[in-house]
Amino acid sequence: MAPRADLAFFEALAQPGVRGLRAYDPGLDLVALRRTAGLPGLVELGSNENSLGPGPAARAAFVAAAGSLHRYPDPNGGDLKRALAAHHRVATESLLLGNGSHELLMMLAQVFAGPGQGVVMSRHGFAVYALAAQAAGAELQWAESLPGDHAMPRGHDLDALAAAVTPHTRLVYLANPNNPTGTWFETARLAEFLQRLRDDVLVVVDEAYLEYVTDPALVSALTLLPAHRNLVVTRTFSKAHGLAGLRVGYLVADPGLVAVMERVRESFNVNGPGLAACEAALGDAAHLASVRSGNAREREALADALRARELIVAPSQTNFLLVDFGCDAAPIESRLVAGGVVPRPMAGYGLATCLRLTVGTREENRRLLQVLDEALA
Ligand SMILES: *Cc1c(COP(=O)(O)O)cnc(C)c1O
C-alpha cells in the first residue's frame, strides 16, 4: 500500500523557494538496472565517474580508516586541509571542505543569496546551480549559451553572463570546463570577465573536471584568487580522483568568505574514511597522471569514432562527450540501456537530441560503440 502523501499540504508549509522546486534528477535507477543486468554487467557512462577508481594509496587509507568507524571524524578536516593547502599553495584558512562539492554549491546560495537577490547562470550550466538558487529563494538570472551546430551549444557566453548581472545579483555560477557540454574557456577570458564585475558579486568557478584538462590555455582559476576576493573555486574528489562514493569536495576562497560559511556548515560534514582516502589520493600523483593521460587518449579515440558515425560531438576537455544525434535521442537512450550501456539523457537541459556519454575504459567504450551501432541500425 502506498503511504499517505499530502504533498499539497506540506508544500504550502514549505518556504516559498522550495515550493516551486523539483528535486535533482540523478538519471536512471542504476541500483535496479544493476540488479537485472546480466554478465558482463552494465557499462555505466551516465555520471562522469572515473571507471578506474582511486589508486592503491587511497584504497589503503580507506581500509585503514575502517578501524575508527565508531569515532566522529575530525570536524575541521585538518590533515586533508593541510595537504590541500600545500598542494595548491594556499592558506588552510582559504579552504572549506564539503560533502561533495554539491554541498558547497548549495551552501554558497544559502549564505549569499536570498529573496530579492539574483543568481546568474548559463542556460547550459550545471543543474545544481539552479536548485541552489531556488532553494535559497533567490531569483535565477539566465544567460544564453553560445550557439553552435544544430542543437549543440558551444559553451558559456561570458559577455551574456556579464550582461545578465543586475544591481541585485549576488552570485554567478559557472563551471570550467562545463558540464553538460564539456566545453571550456581560456583562463585569460575568465580574468577579463572578473575585471568587468563589481566585487560584491561572488563568482563561483566550478572546476570539477579541471584535472582532465589538456589545453594549456586553461589553468585553474586558483591562479586568479590573489587578485579577486570575490572569486570562489570549487573542486572535487569525485571525478579524476575516482572517489565519488566518498562524497568529498572543497572550495578555495578568501578566508573571510570561508569563515562566514563555516557558520552554517554541519560540523561533521565530511566522513573519516573520506578525509583519509582523499589525503592519500592527493599524494598519489602517479595515479592521477595515468588517469589523465588515459582519459585524454580515450576521449579523442571515442570522439573520432562517434564523428566517424556522422554524429556531432562537442569539443571536450573533460571525461565526457556531449553527442548530438540530430533527432530525438530518447529511443537511442532506451536501446543503449537495453544493451547494458547507461548514458545520461539531456532533455532536462533542453537538449532532447543529445546524450552525454562518460569516456570509459577502452573496453567500455568498445561496448558502447557496439551497442550504439545496433541502436542506430
Ligand atoms: C560532478 C560534478 C560536481 C561534483 O559533485 P560532487 O558533489 O563533488 O560529487 C560538481 N560540479 C559539476 C559541474 C559536476 O559535473
The ligand as a MOL file (V3000), in Angstrom:
LIG
                    3D

  0  0  0     0  0            999 V3000
M  V30 BEGIN CTAB
M  V30 COUNTS 15 15 0 0 0
M  V30 BEGIN ATOM
M  V30 1 C 30.2270 16.0000 -10.8960 0
M  V30 2 C 30.1490 17.4780 -10.7280 0
M  V30 3 C 30.3770 18.0580 -9.4940 0
M  V30 4 C 30.8620 17.2110 -8.3540 0
M  V30 5 O 29.9340 16.9490 -7.4570 0
M  V30 6 P 30.3680 16.2650 -6.0700 0
M  V30 7 O 29.2670 16.6810 -5.1860 0
M  V30 8 O 31.6820 16.8470 -5.6720 0
M  V30 9 O 30.4470 14.8020 -6.3260 0
M  V30 10 C 30.3000 19.4250 -9.3600 0
M  V30 11 N 30.0540 20.2030 -10.4270 0
M  V30 12 C 29.8780 19.6730 -11.6380 0
M  V30 13 C 29.6630 20.5780 -12.7970 0
M  V30 14 C 29.8990 18.3010 -11.8150 0
M  V30 15 O 29.6880 17.7750 -13.0150 0
M  V30 END ATOM
M  V30 BEGIN BOND
M  V30 1 1 1 2
M  V30 2 1 2 3
M  V30 3 2 2 14
M  V30 4 1 3 4
M  V30 5 2 3 10
M  V30 6 1 4 5
M  V30 7 1 5 6
M  V30 8 2 6 7
M  V30 9 1 6 8
M  V30 10 1 6 9
M  V30 11 1 10 11
M  V30 12 2 11 12
M  V30 13 1 12 13
M  V30 14 1 12 14
M  V30 15 1 14 15
M  V30 END BOND
M  V30 END CTAB
M  END
